[in-house]
Amino acid sequence: MHYRFGMSVEVLYLLRKDGPSPALRELDDVVLLADAKTLDGNQVAAGAEGTVVGVWDGGATIAVEFSEPEGAIVAVPAASLRLVGRSAP
């Protein structure tokens, strides 16, 4: 797709203003800073890397999916996570 002023979709994405954005966003890669329990009761150890799959309460609570145990999802305070990568600008 070509834009009249040469803007890419990526630049337009960066310029959009939907309101304040939380520090962590869906699809961000994060590291767990403290042990946490999954929604089905399994344990995920501190240091595990996962992907943000939900942001609630204006960014205060974050749902993260981990590969081990398979498909594990934890809901933790944002302060319990550290950003390690962002898949989209």
Order of alpha helices (4+ residues) and beta strands (2+ residues): alpha-beta-beta-beta-beta-beta-beta-beta
